[in-house]
């Protein structure tokens, strides 16, 4: 690039700049920019809710300033009547702000149970396919502070361990792609403000008030606790402290994988030596879970109870082989070999 071209002033389209000039939106953007802090091309997931629409606007401003390419995707799960027409309308609204989105459809038979979890899994599958196709390593999601609290309580109810309780972090990895949540410290009401002020529109999901979904029940519980004096700042501090503890465990998990496992490219299998299983239980648990994910290439980990059970089985002298999470686990002397089932 010539010196002349590199000094060209970045020009934000007028329709976007006018919205950014709003004092409150400007402050929210500054917080967003500091939170995101990446200089690579991005994928942004847009649902049409206020959180994702705010994310679309903020990431568009960010991409213009940083001269990045961003691909926006609207996932049409086809779980509700009219979802396709809704997705098309969202696309039209976004186009008015130079945000060109593509609609991805969930094809095939739809589940009747565990709908939200399976829909989330499918959403990741579709987004990761696009990330791999275009060589993009960052996917942005619109989770906010309220989602962080809800996830914490849901995980408590499920009996999750330390990692599960803080699983909705600002940055996680899935299939070597960074899942980023730059709005995780933003308040829901601020994102609603942006959606109204910028787009004068957002989708109201009817399931957000349906108490058959656990997340809705948890949300109402949290509203009640807030009215009873729940201090959100102290709650956030607790989560931050748990994250620090989790970082310590993660450090030793990484060390265990580096020192006590070896991937054979020739045989396409992971070899675990006997020291792998002589670490503290939580380190062994996470190391084995990561190993199974590495071989299976699945989006989600095997359930904790099954991991605990296979660890106990492996430690028995009588153990020979078993299958778990689309993997074959074999024991030869004191060595454990994990390969694709």
Secondary structure, DSSP 8 states (H G I E B T S, - for coil): --HHHHT------HHHHHHHTSHHHHHHHHHHHHHH---S-EEEEE-SSHHHHHHHHHHHHHHHHHT--EEEEEEE---STTHHHHHHHHHHHHHTTT--EEEEE--S---SSSHHHHHHHHHHHHHHHHHHHHT--EEE----HHHHHHHHHHHHHTT--HHHHT-S-SEEEETTEEEE-TTTTS-HHHHHHHIIIIIS-----GGGG-TTSHHHHHHHHHHHHHHTT--HHHHHHHHHHHHHHHHHHHHHHHHHHHHHEEEETTTTEEEE-GGGGGS-HHHHHHHHHHHHHHHH--SS---HHHHHHHHHHHTSTT--EEEETTEEEEEETTEEEEEE-
